[in-house]
Amino acid sequence: MESQLTLTALQTNLFWEDKQKNWEQLGRQIEGLSLTDIIILPEMFTTGFSMEAEKNAESMEGETVQWMQQWAKKKNAVIAGSTVIKENNKCYNRFLFVSPNGEIQYYDKRHTFTLAGEDKAYATGENSGLIDHKGWKICLRVCYDLRFPVWGRNTSDYDVLIYTANWPHKRIAAWDTLLKARSIENMSYCVGVNRIGTDGSDLFYPGHTAIYDYMGEKVGSTKAEEQDHTTVKMDRDKMLLARQKLNFLNDRDRFTIQS
């Protein structure tokens, strides 16, 4: 188990439903990153937040997964972000977490965004999104999940909570507030990776990518509306010491979530 883990949140514009251009752009950005353990990309990083699920869907053996595996191996770092995956005749907004050895862990978005009709285009995820990497417990979540604190509740003693998103400017105050709240209430690192630019639905995204520590302090952030990244070295021992001293998580409510 490693007590420290370095994470990079990569904020970028996305080309609408153009996988090739997004692969090329992101490849150039990833190439220029310094040594890190995990690189997080925005939600639907190959297409933007498109409801054309069938048109954009790939399998788990498709080009996007292969692209992620190639870059993970080349950078010796996890490449993670969500894309459109079709499996068992259903399309999912799937948050992939691809390790340098090619191993794939993932989470399927549970709360599909009904305001945009995501619930009609994509199936609702049913897996927990709890994964392990280098002894760290990591909880994967996608965009709209941020609005539902029960689904992010730290009942499993995870260390890092990660949200990949396409969160528009008109509701960015909620993004900023809820990311900080999730870190405080769960006493964990909380990472939110958002895109910039305007998408094919004419929605504008300002970024506001940020990393908070277990006390709600912002320890990493990007420039608003700019192609940028932030890298933070997370310290698990310090986090566990804070939890031990304060004991807030010991007083949490006990419950189980039913589908």
C-alpha positions as CSV (number, residue, x, y, z in Angstrom):
1,M,0.0,0.0,0.0
2,E,1.3,3.4,-0.9
3,S,0.7,6.3,1.5
4,Q,0.9,8.9,-1.2
5,L,-0.8,9.0,-4.6
6,T,-0.4,11.7,-7.3
7,L,-3.5,12.6,-9.3
8,T,-3.8,14.9,-12.3
9,A,-7.1,16.4,-13.3
10,L,-7.1,17.4,-17.0
11,Q,-9.5,20.1,-18.1
12,T,-10.1,20.5,-21.9
13,N,-12.4,21.5,-24.6
14,L,-14.0,18.7,-26.5
15,F,-14.8,18.3,-30.2
16,W,-18.5,17.4,-30.7
17,E,-18.9,13.7,-31.6
18,D,-15.5,13.6,-33.2
19,K,-13.5,10.8,-31.5
20,Q,-10.4,11.2,-33.7
21,K,-9.9,14.9,-32.9
22,N,-10.5,14.3,-29.2
23,W,-8.0,11.4,-29.2
24,E,-5.4,13.5,-30.9
25,Q,-6.0,16.6,-28.7
26,L,-6.0,14.6,-25.5
27,G,-3.0,12.6,-26.6
28,R,-0.9,15.8,-27.0
29,Q,-2.1,17.0,-23.5
30,I,-1.3,13.7,-21.8
31,E,2.1,13.5,-23.5
32,G,3.1,16.8,-21.9
33,L,2.1,15.9,-18.3
34,S,4.7,15.4,-15.7
35,L,5.0,12.1,-13.7
36,T,1.7,11.2,-12.0
37,D,-0.2,8.1,-10.9
38,I,-3.7,8.9,-12.2
39,I,-4.9,11.1,-15.0
40,I,-8.6,12.0,-15.0
41,L,-10.4,13.2,-18.2
42,P,-13.8,14.9,-18.4
43,E,-17.1,13.0,-18.9
44,M,-17.7,11.6,-22.4
45,F,-14.3,12.8,-23.4
46,T,-14.5,11.3,-26.9
47,T,-17.8,13.0,-27.9
48,G,-19.0,15.6,-25.5
49,F,-22.3,15.1,-23.7
50,S,-24.2,13.6,-26.7
51,M,-27.5,11.8,-26.5
52,E,-26.7,9.9,-29.7
53,A,-25.8,6.9,-27.7
54,E,-26.1,4.2,-30.4
55,K,-24.2,6.3,-32.9
56,N,-21.2,6.9,-30.6
57,A,-21.2,3.6,-28.7
58,E,-18.2,1.2,-28.6
59,S,-17.5,-2.1,-27.0
60,M,-15.0,-2.7,-24.2
61,E,-12.7,-3.9,-26.9
62,G,-13.2,-0.8,-29.0
63,E,-10.8,1.9,-30.1
64,T,-11.3,4.2,-27.1
65,V,-10.5,1.5,-24.6
66,Q,-7.4,0.6,-26.7
67,W,-6.4,4.2,-26.8
68,M,-6.7,4.5,-23.0
69,Q,-4.6,1.3,-22.6
70,Q,-1.9,2.6,-24.9
71,W,-1.6,5.9,-23.1
72,A,-1.8,4.3,-19.6
73,K,1.1,2.0,-20.6
74,K,3.1,4.8,-22.2
75,K,2.7,7.2,-19.2
76,N,2.8,4.4,-16.6
77,A,-0.3,6.0,-15.1
78,V,-4.0,5.3,-14.9
79,I,-6.1,7.0,-17.6
80,A,-9.7,7.5,-16.5
81,G,-12.8,9.2,-17.9
82,S,-16.2,8.4,-19.1
83,T,-17.2,7.3,-22.6
84,V,-20.2,5.6,-24.3
85,I,-20.1,1.8,-24.0
86,K,-22.6,-0.7,-25.4
87,E,-23.0,-4.0,-23.6
88,N,-25.8,-6.5,-23.6
89,N,-27.7,-4.3,-26.0
90,K,-27.7,-1.4,-23.6
91,C,-25.6,1.9,-23.8
92,Y,-23.9,3.2,-20.7
93,N,-22.2,6.4,-19.7
94,R,-19.2,4.4,-18.4
95,F,-16.4,5.8,-16.2
96,L,-13.4,3.7,-17.2
97,F,-10.3,3.4,-15.0
98,V,-7.5,1.9,-17.0
99,S,-4.3,0.9,-15.4
100,P,-0.8,0.7,-17.0
101,N,-1.0,-3.1,-17.1
102,G,-4.2,-2.9,-19.1
103,E,-6.5,-3.8,-16.3
104,I,-9.9,-2.0,-16.6
105,Q,-12.2,-1.1,-13.6
106,Y,-15.3,0.9,-14.2
107,Y,-18.5,2.5,-13.0
108,D,-21.7,3.0,-14.9
109,K,-23.4,6.3,-14.2
110,R,-26.4,5.7,-11.9
111,H,-28.2,9.1,-12.0
112,T,-28.8,9.7,-15.7
113,F,-29.6,13.4,-16.4
114,T,-33.3,13.4,-17.1
115,L,-33.3,17.2,-17.9
116,A,-31.3,16.4,-21.1
117,G,-33.0,13.0,-21.8
118,E,-30.0,11.0,-20.8
119,D,-32.4,8.5,-19.1
120,K,-33.9,7.7,-22.5
121,A,-30.6,7.2,-24.3
122,Y,-28.6,5.4,-21.6
123,A,-29.2,2.6,-19.2
124,T,-28.9,3.3,-15.4
125,G,-25.8,1.8,-13.9
126,E,-26.1,-0.7,-11.1
127,N,-22.5,-1.3,-9.9
128,S,-20.9,0.4,-6.9
129,G,-18.0,2.2,-8.5
130,L,-15.8,1.3,-5.6
131,I,-12.4,0.2,-6.9
132,D,-8.9,-0.4,-5.5
133,H,-5.6,1.1,-6.8
134,K,-2.3,0.7,-5.1
135,G,-4.1,0.1,-1.8
136,W,-6.2,3.2,-2.1
137,K,-10.0,2.9,-2.1
138,I,-11.4,5.0,-4.8
139,C,-15.1,5.9,-5.5
140,L,-16.0,6.7,-9.1
141,R,-19.0,8.9,-9.9
142,V,-20.2,10.8,-12.9
143,C,-21.6,14.4,-13.1
144,Y,-25.2,14.4,-12.1
145,D,-24.4,11.9,-9.3
146,L,-22.9,14.9,-7.5
147,R,-26.4,16.1,-6.6
148,F,-27.2,13.0,-4.6
149,P,-25.2,12.9,-1.4
150,V,-26.5,9.5,-0.3
151,W,-25.0,7.8,-3.4
152,G,-21.7,9.4,-2.6
153,R,-21.8,8.7,1.2
154,N,-18.7,7.2,2.6
155,T,-20.0,4.0,4.1
156,S,-17.1,2.0,2.9
157,D,-14.2,4.1,4.1
158,Y,-13.0,5.1,0.7
159,D,-10.1,7.5,0.4
160,V,-10.8,9.4,-2.8
161,L,-14.2,10.4,-4.4
162,I,-13.9,11.3,-8.1
163,Y,-16.5,13.0,-10.3
164,T,-16.0,13.3,-14.1
165,A,-18.4,15.8,-15.6
166,N,-19.8,18.0,-18.3
167,W,-21.3,20.6,-15.9
168,P,-22.6,23.8,-17.6
169,H,-21.9,27.4,-16.7
170,K,-25.5,28.2,-15.7
171,R,-25.3,25.8,-12.7
172,I,-21.6,26.1,-11.9
173,A,-22.2,27.5,-8.4
174,A,-23.8,24.2,-7.5
175,W,-20.8,22.3,-8.8
176,D,-18.4,24.4,-6.7
177,T,-20.5,24.1,-3.6
178,L,-21.3,20.4,-3.8
179,L,-17.7,19.2,-4.5
180,K,-16.6,21.0,-1.4
181,A,-19.5,19.6,0.6
182,R,-18.8,16.0,-0.5
183,S,-15.2,16.3,0.7
184,I,-16.2,17.6,4.1
185,E,-19.1,15.3,4.8
186,N,-17.1,12.2,3.7
187,M,-13.7,13.2,5.1
188,S,-12.0,12.2,1.8
189,Y,-10.2,13.8,-1.1
190,C,-12.8,14.9,-3.6
191,V,-11.9,15.5,-7.3
192,G,-14.1,17.2,-9.8
193,V,-13.0,17.2,-13.5
194,N,-15.1,19.4,-15.8
195,R,-14.7,20.4,-19.5
196,I,-14.5,23.8,-21.1
197,G,-16.0,25.3,-24.3
198,T,-19.4,25.0,-26.0
199,D,-20.9,21.7,-27.1
200,G,-23.2,20.7,-29.9
201,S,-26.3,21.5,-27.8
202,D,-25.0,25.1,-27.4
203,L,-24.2,24.7,-23.7
204,F,-21.2,26.5,-22.4
205,Y,-18.8,24.9,-19.9
206,P,-16.4,27.0,-17.7
207,G,-14.2,24.3,-16.2
208,H,-13.8,24.9,-12.5
209,T,-12.0,21.6,-12.2
210,A,-10.9,21.3,-8.6
211,I,-9.4,18.9,-5.9
212,Y,-10.4,19.2,-2.3
213,D,-8.8,17.5,0.7
214,Y,-10.6,15.7,3.5
215,M,-11.2,18.9,5.4
216,G,-12.8,20.8,2.5
217,E,-9.6,22.8,1.6
218,K,-9.1,23.4,-2.1
219,V,-5.7,21.9,-2.8
220,G,-5.8,22.0,-6.6
221,S,-7.6,24.0,-9.3
222,T,-7.5,25.0,-12.9
223,K,-7.9,28.4,-14.6
224,A,-11.6,29.0,-15.5
225,E,-12.5,28.6,-19.2
226,E,-8.9,27.6,-20.1
227,Q,-7.3,24.4,-21.2
228,D,-5.4,23.5,-18.1
229,H,-4.6,20.8,-15.6
230,T,-3.9,20.5,-11.9
231,T,-1.8,17.9,-10.1
232,V,-2.0,17.1,-6.4
233,K,-0.1,14.6,-4.2
234,M,-2.6,13.1,-1.9
235,D,-1.4,11.8,1.5
236,R,-3.5,8.9,2.9
237,D,-1.7,8.8,6.3
238,K,-2.5,12.4,7.0
239,M,-6.1,11.9,6.0
240,L,-6.4,8.8,8.3
241,L,-4.9,10.7,11.2
242,A,-7.4,13.5,10.7
243,R,-10.2,11.0,10.7
244,Q,-8.9,9.4,13.9
245,K,-8.6,12.7,15.7
246,L,-12.0,14.0,14.7
247,N,-14.0,10.8,14.6
248,F,-16.8,12.4,12.5
249,L,-17.2,9.3,10.3
250,N,-17.7,7.1,13.3
251,D,-21.0,9.0,13.9
252,R,-22.4,8.6,10.4
253,D,-25.8,7.0,9.9
254,R,-25.8,3.3,9.0
255,F,-27.9,2.4,6.0
256,T,-27.9,0.4,2.8
257,I,-28.9,1.6,-0.6
258,Q,-31.4,-0.5,-2.6
259,S,-31.7,-0.2,-6.3
